[in-house]
């Protein structure tokens, strides 16, 4: 278990020595066959958990993330801090436990992932277009896109059809 951005290596653990390591999570002695090392501390594998989803980090990967006093799995770190943790449509924060929709590096509340024209929610399986930071359903894609005229849409690169997964 490593802490991205940190380059500290664990001190050697003596094999057969009586030097017990203490868990940073529970404070107990670590007599387990496997132990984790992150944030300059040793942990029982059962004690190193994501502060948001409580997933045991040793079971879901080889890295963990820390920020604002929290230890996080990759998904919760990205959700909270990767894209400022705010919905690209409404600007409100997105709790780590909430499901989100993503398009071109932007994150949205499920309720905010809607067509800019008809305001219908886009759901997995729907085709959509992402133009100049706006989402359009297949039915409401801009006429310039249909006719191949891109003059009014040239400020940002035009992206091909996308599908919500």
N, C-alpha and C positions, 0 to 999 in steps of 0.2 A: 504494500500500500504506500503510495507516494503522494505527496502534496504538490500539485502542479505549481510551478514557480519557485518551489523550494528545492534546494539541492543538497540538503543534509542527508547523510547516510547514517543508519543506525549503528550505535557502538556494537562491537562484537559481543555475542552472547556466548559465555563460556560453557562448553559441553561438559557435563558431569560436575560442574561447579555448584556450590551451594548458594550462589548468588541468584536470588529470586528477583524477578522483575515485578513491579507493581503496575497494575492497570490504571491508566489515567481516567477511565470511565467509572469504575466501581471502587477503585482503591485496593482491591484484593490482589493476592499473589497470583501470578500467572504460572500455572503448572501445566497448561495445555501443551499439546505437541506443536501447535502453530500459534504464533502471536503476530500482531500487526504493529508496525511502527509508522507513526505520522505525527507531525507537529511536535517533534522532539520528545515524543512519549511512546510508551508501549501500551498496547490495548489487547484485551481478550477479543477474539473475533466476534463474539456475541455482543460486546459492549460498544464497538465502533459502529454507530448508526447515523443515518442521515437525520438531521434535526427536523426536517419537514415530513418526510414520508416514512421514517423509522426503518427503512431498508437496512439490512446488515451490509455494510459497505464491502466487506471482504468477500461476500458472496456474489456481488454484482459487478465487480471490476477490479482494476489494479490501481485506481486513483481515487482521490477524494478532493474536495474543494473546501476552502475555508474563507469566510468573509463575515464581517460584522458579528464575530463571536460564534458563528454557526459552522458546523461540519455538514457538508452537503454532498449528495450524489451529483453526478454530472447533469442529469435532467433538471433537478431542482435548482442547481446553480445557474444554468442557462435560463431557466424560467424566471428566476429572481433577478439576475444581474446581467445575463448575456445580452439582452436587448432592452436594457434599462428596466425590465420587469413591468413595462407599461403597454397597454393595448395601443396599436397603431391607429385605430379608428377613433376611440373615445379619449385616449390619454390616461385613463384610470389604471391603477395598479392591478396586476393579475396575481392572485394568491397562488402559492406554489402547488396547492392541492387541486387547482382548477384545471380542467382540460382546455386546451387551446387549439387554434387553427393557425397555420403558418403559410406565408406566401412571400417569396423573394426576400427572406431574412427578416420579415416583419411578423410580429406575433399579435393575435387578435383573441378577444373573448369569443366564445362560440356565438353569442347573440350579436356580436358586432361584425362577424364575417359575412357581410351582405353585399348585394349588388348595389352599386352607386346610383343606379337609375330606378329600379323597381323596389329596392329595399328588401327583397326576398333573401332569406338566409341561404347561404351556400353550404351544402352538406357533402360528406364524402360520396364520391361518385359523380358530382356535378362538374361540368366543364365550365371554366371561367377564363377571363382575360384580365391581365394585370397591366394597366396602362397609366403612366404618370402617377403612380401611387394609388390608383383607384381600381377597385374590383368591379368587373362586369360579368353578369351571367351570360350564357351562350345566346339567349334571346335578345339581350340588350347591348350587345357589343356595339361599339360606335360604328356608324355608317362608313366612315373613312377607312376603317379596317376591312369592312366587307368589300368595298370598291377598290381597295388597294391604294387609296390616296392617303398619304401619311403626313401631309404638310402641317396640319394642326397638331399632330401627335409627335413631332420630331424632337421636342425638348428632352425627352428621356428615351432610351432605347425601347423599341417595341418588342415585347416578349411573345413568343408563340403561344398557342392554346395551351392551357394547363388544366390539370384535372385534380380535384380535391381528393386526397388519399386519406 
